[in-house]
């Protein structure tokens, strides 16, 4: 499904080469597709520590051509530097490559500090040396902690993070903001709320590690029978039905915001050298409402039990996306119905093609 955005200026971008780190991961693959559909040339860096080469094959099936991936660990400066030396025509970098499992980060904080921060610093050193003009950073709504008021705007205070993972995102943003004051590179920080769903083709989607931590893969794996039942982590929160509220957003809408961000910088529409945008729908949905929507749209009764609250969970969070809409020209193309139906279609595809997708995961 080719989805060219007529608002994307064709002057600058024809064959502009964009380096996508973590390009074989969940959001990375969807962003590769969107960039190519909108006229960009792409290369990827992904060492498959949290992703699966089969996902790149899915991207190639959708766009009908091969993608160059460098299986490089960004924590190795020399190997990362070599990629830039071989591709001196890189016009922009979109940086996804990081570990992002909240509970894993609590169990192993140093693994997260080392991987997420060393890789970012190495990448920024290359961006500086090779004078790359544009850099888009994958950040997260976790930087807000437990917000006091809603919807959350880009100016909402950043509370102490609830996990080492969130701390690496807060520190990453601070590093970049500091660098932007003197760098010739222009930066955009994108704060994702809860990315869910899969590309309409069901050729790419989310491949969680082992037992899924995130809600949507837990729902779809329970529905398909990989899990006998799932647990709703708490139903006595101060919310309309007692379960936590999140801003679920389709991964394809998240992906397109990255293409728009690069184009926004190419057209020099940025107001400063480091701008922040929330990527959420603006709608808060409870865990139980997400389950009910999945059941209704897919005609499936889900087996779940109510369990204890999960440490580190924020009670409620949802975004104001006014700034991304106004500045980037970003519009939502996918509904909650699209999210639950595409997630289910992807889970069914995984089941039917399980030999292809076995093995490692993309995180
Ligand atoms: C959502 C709600 C759970 C599983 C994480 C990352 C965040 C971002 C999005 C990257 C919570 C409940 C879940 C289950 C449940 N990632 N739940 N049963 O924790 O909001 O955010 O993903 O940017 O950085 O922290 O997402 O999907 O894990 O949880 O009841 O089996 O679903 O308790 O209330 P979360 P999640």
Boltz pocket constraint, residues with backbone or C-beta under 6 A from the ligand:
constraints:
  - pocket:
      binder: B
      contacts: [[A, 100], [A, 102], [A, 139], [A, 140], [A, 141], [A, 142], [A, 192], [A, 193], [A, 194], [A, 195], [A, 212], [A, 213], [A, 214], [A, 215], [A, 216], [A, 218], [A, 230], [A, 231], [A, 232], [A, 233], [A, 234], [A, 244], [A, 245], [A, 246], [A, 287], [A, 310], [A, 313], [A, 314]]
      max_distance: 6.0
